[in-house]
Amino acid sequence: MDFLDNLNDQQRKAVTAENGPVLVVAGPGSGKTRVLTQRIAYLIAEEGVRPWQILAVTFTNKAAKEMQERVKRLLPDQAIEGIMLGTFHSICSRILRREAEHLPVQQNFVIFDSDDQERIVKSVIRELNINEKLYRPRSVHAAISTAKNELIGPEQYPTTTYKDEVVKRVYVEYQMRLIASNAVDFDDMLVYTAKLLDDNPSVRDKYAQRFRHVLVDEFQDTNLAQYALVQQLASHHKNIFCVGDPDQSIYAWRGADWRNIQRFEQDFPDSQTILLEQNYRSKQTILDAAMGVINRAQNRKRKHLFSDLGTGDKLFFYEAPDDYQEASFVVDSIAQLVAAKKFEPGDCAVMYRTNAMSRLLEEAFLQARLPYRLVGAQRFYGRREVKDLIAFLRLTHNPADEAGLNRIINVPPRGIGDKTLTTLNMVARQNNLQPGEVLLDLARGADSPYWSEFTGRAAISLGDIGGMLSNWRIASQTLTIAELFDRIVSDVGYKEYIDDNTEEGTDRWDNVLELKRLAEEYSTRTMDEFLENIALVSDQDTIAEGNVPTLLTLHAAKGLEFGVVFIVGLDDGILPHSRSFDEPEQMEEERRLFYVGITRAKDKLYLVRSIQRGGRGMAEETYPSRFMDDVPADLLEGRTRTGRAIQGRVPESKWSLHTRPQSASVRESTFRAGTRIKHGTWGEGIVLDSKLQDDDEIVDVVFESVGIKRLSASLANLKII
């Protein structure tokens, strides 16, 4: 057990913890992956646990692969095959395919991605004659996803408003469409597994008895369905080992619930809690700044991060005159750091609150002729040509795949418009079939009983694609995935369609060839495995390697680390986002998001904002982020809006004005910070600040529609709501 010698006291306490429920609260950079992997190795080598008796779940394929490799290095002479280690979704998929007899779908179910899901919801909304402008498919699907994360089925969906009634109607039909397509969405994989274990005690006991130890990574990012799932899998032996940090819970928008840590302590009152506070990533100054921000958070477990890596440089704060110069400052600073040989380009990362903020940064890098890597934008599997060919393969594998059919039925264009597609769907519904099944039957031409339902031209076009689909299905019995891929590309003339001899066309065709190269790696594996692995790949799994700066959102930065970090857009309304202004829980998450960004930095941290933002000629004045008030002033250096150097002082923001003495006013303000108002043109907004000036009241308001505006109360006709 030599590997235990490399652990600090708290890490060793966690790795060697006795049986029973254990909660490890692991601060950023505290070695949680080391603890998890060494816990697995310890259980096998010291406790005599068989590898197949261990279940370890995490959130990305990359993290699962890293954990697997680390365990192998720790136990090179022992057989460790059989550990069930993977993402929640991959593990659920394995269980569901084994227990398909208990499910409403068959064993060879397909997994619909987010585009497929939204396309089905859109189709349902249209067929139910629901106003698509009032009930946007993406918004309706988000409500359905939230319900599934909370284990609420379509029939149990609560209806207290008319909008709820609409969502329920769509939810019911959407779920029926999924089942009819022999498909599941990402949420279903969790819900079906949790329900499977809850409804079938014999199935639950089989897995709960098998897994003597259940280990969960990033526990703060679990939703209610995932919590119920691990609770059931650990129900027999009660050996559940959860590692997480509620201070790093930043994914509420996709269902994560930091309160699962509180639920854990309530459901397992005999659990032991172990704090990991020593940070192996960052200099102490960076950690002190992070603690200044996060210590203002509500309802959190207090911990003190400390480091043996030295004090380090102060944080550099810079206020740019506008957002163009904000981007230029970042690029120039990176160039200077690299030229001075202080850091490599790949050591540097630029983080921002929203994807839209990458545009000016990208332009600045391009103008400086410097390469960069953009994370989380148009990832490989999200590109049109890649999604098209995956849809062709999915439909061949499963003709009931309605989303796949809708995507490619007119790709390349073959004269099948919306009207023909609507008729195809209607004919299928009337005959209790899926559109793909009707399509296959139309391959028989006029002998098909459905042929007369379409105009002559439409019937011929549908029959042609139906014939190709039928031939592909027959060919798939003998061809490899790559050979079938080539057959489909050739039959539909996809190269001629996608490659127009331009540079963009060449890039698109290169993406097709890259997908084929992936298919060639599955020469001895099944189409189920190929399609499943594609569906479950995540953004972080596709981050390219290379010695270039990385541009990414703060959400995408979770789990990563860089020598130098620039956090840009530190303006109120951006970070924290304006949507959080009147939502306390969202504001708490915005604070945690800033904390996560700070703690990605190892050696140097830049905090950057812009005095004006919104484009040249249309710029609006901004205010410093209120979170800047929480960064200890003595940790800062840099330049303010006037270009004046600062040393040990934080720029004044309106959020700190209330702490400073102010002269008494003759009249009181009508509008106070936080007041909700309505403007005749811009709609509803929230007052940020108000001051009396020249017998008038000047009000700063953030509107959802246009952002921050400074208005004269006597002219704007604002109404308090």
VORO-482542 format. One line per 10 residues: number of its first residue (from 1); their letters; for each residue x, y, z of C-alpha. Coordinates in steps of 0.001 Angstrom, whole numbers, plus 500000, padded with zeros to 6 digits. Example, Ala and Ser with C-alpha at 12.3 -4.5 7.8 and 13.67 -1.06 7.14 Angstrom:
2
1) AS) 512300 495500 507800 | 513670 498940 507140
END
This chain:
721
1) MDFLDNLNDQ) 500000 500000 500000 | 502846 502410 499165 | 500472 504773 497392 | 498978 505800 500742 | 502283 507458 501612 | 501606 510192 499052 | 498381 511314 500729 | 497884 514056 503264 | 496139 513214 506528 | 492619 514089 505352
11) QRKAVTAENG) 493047 512298 502033 | 494301 509189 503832 | 491359 509378 506224 | 488971 509392 503253 | 490727 506611 501318 | 490848 504274 504335 | 487440 505174 505779 | 485506 502327 507365 | 482453 500831 505709 | 479285 502884 505734
21) PVLVVAGPGS) 478174 506161 504183 | 480981 508691 503657 | 480727 512266 502385 | 483992 513834 501231 | 483681 517613 500798 | 486569 518296 498423 | 487630 521867 497758 | 488935 522771 494285 | 492367 521329 493527 | 492315 519189 496672
31) GKTRVLTQRI) 492968 515877 494914 | 489454 514414 494775 | 490272 512228 491745 | 493297 510885 493613 | 491099 510096 496598 | 488466 508344 494491 | 490913 506205 492548 | 492979 505326 495592 | 489792 504445 497464 | 488991 501931 494702
41) AYLIAEEGVR) 492545 500548 494820 | 492423 500353 498623 | 489135 498435 498585 | 490558 495874 496155 | 494066 495505 497588 | 493385 495876 501306 | 489711 495093 501890 | 489526 492167 499465 | 486640 493610 497491 | 486271 492063 494045
51) PWQILAVTFT) 486465 494538 491138 | 482995 493569 489899 | 481577 494487 493320 | 482544 498154 492813 | 480417 500769 491059 | 481983 504182 490405 | 480051 506912 488578 | 481174 510277 487275 | 479946 512838 484736 | 482265 512686 481719
61) NKAAKEMQER) 483840 509897 479716 | 487152 511707 480092 | 486974 511577 483898 | 485941 507898 483850 | 488830 506987 481552 | 491316 508868 483735 | 490071 507095 486873 | 490323 503696 485166 | 493908 504364 484058 | 494952 505577 487499
71) VKRLLPDQAI) 493597 502454 489199 | 495551 500311 486714 | 498746 502184 487571 | 498140 501738 491296 | 497508 497975 490987 | 499658 496884 488022 | 499927 493279 489169 | 496262 492712 490001 | 493290 491950 487808 | 490910 494879 488007
81) EGIMLGTFHS) 488664 494022 485080 | 485004 494112 485955 | 484807 497430 487794 | 481656 499164 486581 | 483126 502613 486109 | 481569 505208 483828 | 479166 508106 483469 | 475670 507975 484915 | 474223 507650 481426 | 476569 504912 480226
91) ICSRILRREA) 475975 502830 483354 | 472219 503331 483100 | 472365 502251 479465 | 474099 499011 480434 | 471513 498249 483105 | 468554 499146 480885 | 469710 496973 477990 | 470143 494037 480375 | 466716 494570 481928 | 464822 495635 478797
101) EHLPVQQNFV) 462002 493173 479499 | 460811 495553 482231 | 460858 498639 479993 | 458397 500216 477538 | 461180 500158 474887 | 463118 497277 473357 | 466730 496304 474035 | 468039 498008 470883 | 466571 501402 471813 | 468267 504470 470350
111) IFDSDDQERI) 469212 507614 472251 | 467784 510888 470978 | 470123 513855 471369 | 468990 517384 472224 | 468239 518299 468602 | 466126 515164 468141 | 464235 515876 471336 | 463481 519464 470357 | 462416 518377 466876 | 459883 515918 468320
121) VKSVIRELNI) 458525 518546 470716 | 458193 521001 467829 | 456284 518407 465793 | 453926 517709 468713 | 453278 521424 469283 | 452347 521878 465631 | 450072 518825 465497 | 448283 519953 468666 | 447755 523402 467105 | 449576 525119 469957
131) NEKLYRPRSV) 450925 528625 469353 | 454628 528010 468731 | 455508 531648 469429 | 453961 531527 472883 | 455181 528020 473675 | 458622 527687 472150 | 459750 524068 471672 | 463013 524617 473529 | 461218 526140 476521 | 458574 523410 476610
141) HAAISTAKNE) 461224 520699 476387 | 463164 522342 479220 | 460049 522099 481400 | 459664 518416 480476 | 463334 517772 481236 | 463022 519465 484618 | 460032 517282 485454 | 461929 514129 484506 | 464908 515183 486622 | 462501 515426 489540
151) LIGPEQYPTT) 461003 511990 488706 | 457663 513460 487629 | 456046 511492 484810 | 453693 512933 482171 | 450529 511790 483941 | 451720 513210 487272 | 452794 516586 485851 | 451233 519254 488112 | 448980 521820 486459 | 448336 525070 488289
161) TYKDEVVKRV) 448409 527388 485235 | 447323 527195 481614 | 450983 526954 480595 | 451293 523861 482801 | 448312 522361 481003 | 450003 522942 477643 | 453299 521450 478822 | 451473 518387 480164 | 449686 517788 476849 | 452970 518022 474962
171) YVEYQMRLIA) 454767 515895 477585 | 452214 513071 477259 | 452438 512999 473459 | 456227 513491 473441 | 456728 510465 475657 | 454420 508380 473488 | 456458 509390 470420 | 459701 508358 472101 | 458341 504942 472997 | 456868 504472 469514
181) SNAVDFDDML) 460304 505312 468056 | 461923 502758 470384 | 463952 505665 471717 | 464909 507317 474983 | 466201 510793 475727 | 469018 511492 478180 | 466598 512087 481044 | 464770 508815 480352 | 467978 506859 480859 | 468109 508070 484451
191) VYTAKLLDDN) 464365 507992 485098 | 463828 504526 483615 | 466697 503117 485671 | 465517 504723 488909 | 461948 503554 488260 | 463163 500075 487253 | 464946 499677 490587 | 462081 501181 492559 | 459313 499107 490930 | 461171 495797 490784
201) PSVRDKYAQR) 462625 494780 494176 | 464214 491652 492706 | 466091 493691 490093 | 467100 496279 492693 | 468334 493616 495079 | 470356 491945 492329 | 472374 495090 491687 | 472385 496388 495266 | 473755 493084 496530 | 476322 492912 493748
211) FRHVLVDEFQ) 477738 496394 494398 | 479315 496262 497838 | 480662 499771 497306 | 479131 502655 495367 | 481368 505670 494699 | 480038 508940 493251 | 482162 511726 491774 | 481010 515386 491528 | 478121 514627 493873 | 477052 518290 493964
221) DTNLAQYALV) 476140 518027 490264 | 473635 515182 490677 | 469933 515762 490131 | 467125 514121 492076 | 466879 511162 489675 | 470611 510486 489978 | 470440 510768 493753 | 467553 508270 493885 | 469509 505971 491598 | 472682 505783 493716
231) QQLASHHKNI) 470603 505557 496883 | 468861 502448 495531 | 472086 500859 494280 | 473633 501320 497739 | 470502 500187 499587 | 471836 496751 500594 | 475399 497323 501835 | 475051 501066 502650 | 478644 501607 501524 | 478142 504825 499591
241) FCVGDPDQSI) 481155 507104 499136 | 480295 510543 497710 | 482827 513195 496756 | 481714 516723 495971 | 481651 520376 496936 | 478421 522406 497098 | 480534 525532 496491 | 481116 524221 492956 | 477504 523456 492107 | 476922 525529 488957
251) YAWRGADWRN) 474603 523421 486803 | 471140 524064 488227 | 469976 524977 484712 | 470425 521344 483701 | 468904 519855 486844 | 471840 519672 489279 | 470758 520147 492877 | 473409 521002 495475 | 470840 520168 498159 | 471483 516490 497469
261) IQRFEQDFPD) 474386 516860 499878 | 471882 517904 502562 | 469600 515013 501552 | 472538 512642 501907 | 473171 513774 505477 | 469468 513441 506309 | 469071 510013 504686 | 472341 508712 506159 | 472481 510265 509651 | 475346 507950 510630
271) SQTILLEQNY) 477535 509160 507757 | 480967 510641 508358 | 482021 513880 506669 | 485647 514490 505695 | 486922 517890 504497 | 489684 518159 501910 | 491028 521700 502263 | 494635 521548 501086 | 494850 522839 497516 | 497529 521461 495189
281) RSKQTILDAA) 496748 523775 492270 | 496763 527456 493164 | 498917 530019 494912 | 497563 531242 498245 | 496604 534711 496989 | 494249 533177 494455 | 492701 530964 497133 | 492259 533920 499495 | 490434 535828 496754 | 488218 532813 496102
291) MGVINRAQNR) 487390 532461 499781 | 486539 536162 499983 | 483912 535594 497298 | 482488 532265 498446 | 482372 533108 502157 | 479487 535462 501363 | 477420 532526 500076 | 474449 531281 502086 | 473895 527827 503630 | 477320 526408 502911
301) KRKHLFSDLG) 479809 524183 504678 | 482620 526431 505858 | 486104 525373 504902 | 489454 527063 504587 | 491519 526444 501482 | 495260 526540 501965 | 498267 525867 499770 | 501948 525107 500196 | 502742 526534 496748 | 503586 530027 497981
311) TGDKLFFYEA) 501802 533380 498160 | 501996 534246 494460 | 501261 537464 492583 | 498372 539746 493344 | 495317 539546 491120 | 495485 542011 488230 | 492322 544043 487772 | 491818 545950 484535 | 488989 548224 483417 | 488984 548609 479646
321) PDDYQEASFV) 487394 551666 477989 | 485139 549365 475875 | 484638 545716 475050 | 486889 545846 471974 | 489794 547055 474086 | 488879 544510 476736 | 489508 541774 474167 | 492691 543475 472926 | 494030 543717 476463 | 493575 539988 476959
331) VDSIAQLVAA) 495327 539049 473701 | 498157 541543 474262 | 498687 540310 477822 | 498896 536682 476684 | 501353 537646 473942 | 503536 539485 476474 | 503488 536597 478952 | 504515 534176 476222 | 507173 536514 474786 | 508678 536929 478250
341) KKFEPGDCAV) 508794 533114 478472 | 506810 533201 481694 | 504112 530896 480322 | 503352 528765 477290 | 500313 529708 475145 | 498536 526537 476284 | 498885 527644 479917 | 496467 530528 479274 | 492667 530485 479368 | 490047 533177 478841
351) MYRTNAMSRL) 486723 532603 480601 | 483403 534382 480169 | 479803 534075 481338 | 478073 533546 477979 | 479121 532037 474649 | 478281 535250 472810 | 481209 536954 474514 | 483677 534852 472525 | 483126 536793 469300 | 485240 539863 470084
361) LEEAFLQARL) 487885 537717 471716 | 488094 535554 468605 | 488374 538647 466436 | 491189 539984 468604 | 493112 536716 468338 | 492619 536642 464575 | 493753 540247 464169 | 496874 539458 466193 | 497410 536357 464012 | 497513 534198 467119
371) PYRLVGAQRF) 495912 530726 467245 | 493393 529767 469920 | 491054 526924 470888 | 487337 527531 471338 | 485589 525111 473690 | 481877 524379 473709 | 480949 526179 470507 | 480290 524092 467393 | 481674 520785 468567 | 482350 518017 466082
381) YGRREVKDLI) 479218 515986 466788 | 477076 519094 466550 | 478054 519897 462956 | 475379 519557 460315 | 477101 517033 458089 | 478025 514832 461045 | 474491 514875 462424 | 473069 514109 458970 | 475104 510939 458513 | 474509 509776 462078
391) AFLRLTHNPA) 470772 510200 461386 | 471067 508044 458223 | 472800 505310 460241 | 470297 505553 463088 | 467329 505314 460735 | 468856 502288 458998 | 469389 500643 462362 | 465947 501603 463644 | 463303 502676 461060 | 461026 503751 463926
401) DEAGLNRIIN) 463441 506638 464628 | 461117 509546 463853 | 463628 512285 464677 | 466253 510742 462409 | 463753 510423 459567 | 462596 514021 459901 | 466182 515204 459709 | 467262 513406 456526 | 464099 512730 454540 | 464921 515676 452254
411) VPPRGIGDKT) 468730 515499 452519 | 469995 516007 449895 | 466882 517844 448606 | 464576 515413 446791 | 461354 517434 446605 | 459896 516316 449914 | 458514 519434 451573 | 456746 520125 454859 | 453344 519293 453361 | 454495 515843 452217
421) LTTLNMVARQ) 456151 515187 455568 | 452968 516191 457404 | 450954 513821 455225 | 453456 511018 455875 | 453130 511546 459639 | 449327 511672 459382 | 449135 508437 457348 | 451406 506724 459862 | 449266 507839 462819 | 446033 506741 461116
431) NNLQPGEVLL) 447454 503277 460556 | 449101 502983 463974 | 452560 502920 462375 | 455728 504940 462496 | 456568 507155 459460 | 459646 505017 458767 | 457497 501908 458431 | 455229 503659 455917 | 458317 504795 454034 | 459611 501225 453768
441) DLARGADSPY) 456241 500062 452455 | 456183 502834 449831 | 459309 501253 448351 | 456870 498725 446790 | 455510 501516 444599 | 451860 501461 443552 | 451396 498110 445329 | 451607 499950 448630 | 448204 500772 450119 | 449587 504175 451123
451) WSEFTGRAAI) 450744 505197 447621 | 447479 506969 446721 | 447663 509182 449799 | 450404 511255 448137 | 450712 513218 444924 | 452509 511349 442160 | 455782 513252 442517 | 455799 513007 446302 | 455006 509285 446222 | 457913 508632 443831
461) SLGDIGGMLS) 460341 510612 446011 | 459182 508818 449143 | 459359 505463 447393 | 462938 506170 446290 | 464192 506970 449790 | 462148 504041 451152 | 463848 501741 448644 | 467301 502945 449645 | 466433 502509 453322 | 465249 498956 452673
471) NWRIASQTLT) 468465 498128 450794 | 470631 499624 453555 | 468860 497528 456155 | 469549 494368 454173 | 473176 495404 453562 | 473721 496179 457255 | 473459 492464 458011 | 476766 491778 456224 | 478616 495109 455959 | 480772 496719 458627
481) IAELFDRIVS) 479661 500112 459944 | 482293 501849 457790 | 481216 499923 454670 | 477566 500776 455327 | 478636 504385 455848 | 480270 504434 452384 | 477197 502830 450816 | 474866 505496 452253 | 477161 508380 451258 | 477374 507007 447707
491) DVGYKEYIDD) 473666 506203 447303 | 472457 509671 448322 | 475277 511567 446601 | 476272 513190 449860 | 479762 514307 448734 | 478322 516226 445805 | 475769 517753 448170 | 478174 518823 450916 | 481400 519632 448993 | 480889 522630 446699
501) NTEEGTDRWD) 484646 523040 446070 | 484879 525986 448427 | 487095 526022 451500 | 484016 525538 453674 | 482901 522634 451491 | 486294 520987 451889 | 486073 521392 455661 | 482610 519815 455676 | 483813 516835 453661 | 486818 516478 456002
511) NVLELKRLAE) 484330 516164 458859 | 482545 513383 456950 | 485861 511563 456492 | 486659 512009 460183 | 483344 510396 461118 | 484143 507513 458770 | 487517 507078 460501 | 485643 506740 463770 | 483313 504177 462182 | 486342 502140 461069
521) EYSTRTMDEF) 487340 501767 464730 | 484104 499821 465258 | 484832 497134 462675 | 484327 494390 465273 | 481684 496135 467377 | 477960 496692 467022 | 475971 499592 465647 | 474362 499923 469099 | 477787 500632 470621 | 478757 503054 467859
531) LENIALVSDQ) 475569 505119 468118 | 475545 505042 471913 | 479122 506263 472294 | 478447 509117 469871 | 475290 510101 471738 | 477004 510127 475134 | 480149 512056 474192 | 480449 515419 476018 | 481988 518795 475198 | 484977 518249 477464
541) DTIAEGNVPT) 485608 514878 475816 | 486162 516695 472514 | 488584 519396 473702 | 491475 519338 471252 | 495078 519216 472375 | 497653 521795 471368 | 499819 524580 472755 | 497333 527428 472220 | 495200 529593 474554 | 491758 528257 475411
551) LLTLHAAKGL) 488538 530273 475194 | 485617 528853 477156 | 482635 529700 479305 | 482892 529559 483074 | 480494 526623 483043 | 482747 524695 480652 | 485807 525457 482834 | 484643 523193 485645 | 487227 520487 486315 | 489990 522210 484337
561) EFGVVFIVGL) 493051 524204 485423 | 495392 526684 483761 | 498557 528542 484694 | 497005 531901 483774 | 493292 532701 483795 | 491553 535805 482451 | 487958 536240 483635 | 486372 538874 481394 | 483015 540613 481481 | 483021 541309 485215
571) DDGILPHSRS) 480104 543706 484885 | 476810 543596 486710 | 474270 542122 484342 | 476876 539760 482896 | 478377 538224 486033 | 476117 538021 487889 | 473755 537655 484961 | 470792 540009 484897 | 468410 537021 485040 | 469581 536354 488582
581) FDEPEQMEEE) 468884 539818 489976 | 465516 538954 491522 | 466172 535223 492048 | 468208 534621 495243 | 469049 530999 494393 | 470253 531967 490929 | 472343 534762 492440 | 473952 532214 494749 | 474828 530065 491748 | 476315 533074 489949
591) RRLFYVGITR) 478559 533605 492971 | 479628 529963 492879 | 480332 530315 489162 | 482746 533193 489818 | 484365 531123 492571 | 484837 528201 490180 | 486449 530520 487640 | 488878 531972 490175 | 489944 528536 491385 | 490842 527363 487866
601) AKDKLYLVRS) 493965 529595 488041 | 497235 528096 489233 | 499707 531004 489156 | 498177 534195 487806 | 494672 535625 487621 | 493368 538622 485661 | 489956 540109 486431 | 488792 542201 483479 | 485780 544352 482719 | 484675 547030 480265
611) IQRGGRGMAE) 483359 550474 481141 | 481198 550478 478037 | 479795 547468 476262 | 477477 546706 473397 | 479339 547676 470246 | 480953 550752 468815 | 478599 553666 468471 | 475935 551951 470611 | 477809 551373 473842 | 476037 551455 477188
621) ETYPSRFMDD) 477838 552315 480391 | 478299 549351 482700 | 478952 548848 486406 | 481574 546622 488028 | 480287 543246 489161 | 478993 543346 492718 | 481170 540299 493387 | 484256 542484 492991 | 483311 544052 496340 | 484019 540670 497960
631) VPADLLEGRT) 487543 540250 496599 | 489853 541485 499409 | 491213 544860 498282 | 494747 544127 499428 | 494959 541239 496942 | 494445 543493 493901 | 496642 545550 491636 | 496034 546968 488174 | 494484 549921 486378 | 491116 551656 486701
641) RTGRAIQGRV) 488993 553290 484010 | 491162 556418 484124 | 494320 554408 483551 | 495424 555185 487106 | 497258 552356 488843 | 495525 550777 491815 | 497251 549171 494740 | 495208 547604 497482 | 491882 549151 496495 | 488879 547832 494670
651) PESKWSLHTR) 487091 550041 492093 | 483964 551603 493518 | 480757 550029 492331 | 477211 551078 492991 | 476825 547971 495150 | 479277 549358 497691 | 477938 552926 497734 | 475573 552176 500579 | 478533 551540 502855 | 479901 555041 502338
661) PQSASVREST) 478574 558196 504031 | 476265 560165 501747 | 474911 563650 502170 | 471279 563977 503078 | 468912 564603 500190 | 466141 567138 500216 | 463703 564700 498565 | 463505 560934 498654 | 464021 558691 495643 | 460933 557073 494181
671) FRAGTRIKHG) 462826 554144 492686 | 465067 551988 494826 | 467516 549258 493847 | 465673 545984 493259 | 462318 547617 492406 | 460572 546023 489424 | 459289 548571 486907 | 457669 548680 483479 | 458633 550890 480544 | 456299 551604 477621
681) TWGEGIVLDS) 458814 550445 474999 | 461273 548106 476675 | 458895 546242 478956 | 459729 545046 482453 | 463027 545742 484175 | 464756 545968 487537 | 466164 549152 489063 | 469898 548916 489637 | 470513 552357 491083 | 468865 555738 491461
691) KLQDDDEIVD) 470127 559208 492325 | 468663 562708 492548 | 470097 565200 490092 | 468928 568698 489094 | 465399 568259 490472 | 465032 564952 488653 | 465660 561326 489471 | 468173 559485 487278 | 467417 555758 487276 | 469615 552904 486041
701) VVFESVGIKR) 467457 549983 484948 | 468335 546592 483492 | 465787 545394 480925 | 465642 541792 479713 | 465047 543121 476190 | 467814 545740 475805 | 470101 545501 478830 | 471048 548449 481051 | 469548 551899 480390 | 469988 555200 482240
711) LSASLANLKI) 466704 557087 482293 | 465199 560339 483517 | 462257 559457 485744 | 460389 562626 484742 | 460506 561661 481047 | 460515 557860 481036 | 457071 557349 482612 | 458184 554319 484606 | 455550 552316 486449 | 456331 550331 489584
721) I) 454912 546796 489389
END
